[in-house]
């Protein structure tokens, strides 16, 4: 037999079909394994689980960073809105007060007439329009900012939201989001109120207007508190509210702020998801300052941590990672600050904070002097 004539099932060089493999070889070929064993499947599942465990925190952090970045952009946009409004209103931003032709008592919990407010010609502040009232009330400061952001259809405060905390707590379709500027994406409970002016001109929580709002405003700048003895005033030169050296709030006069790049105008604020029942608190959850808080404790210092200590359920650093607050400053810029544990001035008492904000932020628009101030009796 010639070797070239035997091919053992392989094609011959001349293109002839080879011999079929033996039956025992054909059985082995047909029995080749085509699936995965249980161990192999479990290994793959374990690898996928490890990858998910690695990726989810990274994705969560990326989402939180995106929300914080949008919130920070809001603070800068609101700073632009404040400056734009002030440029058209003789260096004033919107004041927080009620207007009443009867001029009941001219303090933040009552009403002002235009003369006592210093705006007889209605050139300093923005007022409601389209009402039947001979003397229209002021627009709320969020409504003013929404208008500056392009929502010019807002002519009355009730155009912005609904009246009363009970309606605000429900999924009310009347509460529309007119602009993203007023809402922080990280806010779990974005429905809040600006308090004054109310729907009736009186400081009654049941008459407050509620809408989408994630920020609070510094009433040391936009409030109406008068200096002692006519009023309680705000922190100035080492004197806290109610002390003889306290000065009046600025009624929105931005140009009067001392070193405006250090002074906060707007901050992450409002009720949180777990304390939504505080929507009806007197003074509104979005107003803060160095004057008397609703709790009755006068703020013992001019910095943000002292105000945070007294207005504990208003400022919301927990919205962002590392306990940060996004702020708008009186010069119009926006920036974050971080709340850290530890304060060299903390004395263990209940009226001083054991934390601080860095970089340092002032709430008082006046010279600060020495602090902390004395304990309340």
Secondary structure, DSSP 8 states (H G I E B T S, - for coil): --GGG--TTS--TTS-------HHHHHHHHT---S--HHHHHHHHHHHHHHHHHHHHHHHHHHHHHHHHHHHHHHHHHHHHHHHHHHHTTTB------B-TT--S-STTS-B-HHHHT-TTS-SS-B--S-S-SS--B--HHHHHHHHTT-TT--SGGGTSEESHHHHTS--TT-----GGG--TT-SS-EEE--SS-SSSS--GGG-EEEE--EEEEHHHH-----TTTS--B-BTTB-TTSTT-B---TTBGGG-TTGGGBEEEEEBS--GGGGGGGG-TT-TTEE-SSB-TTS-B--SSBHHHHHHHSTTTB-GGGSTTSEEEEEETTS-EEEEEEEE--TT--S-TTS-SEEEES--B--SS---S-S-----
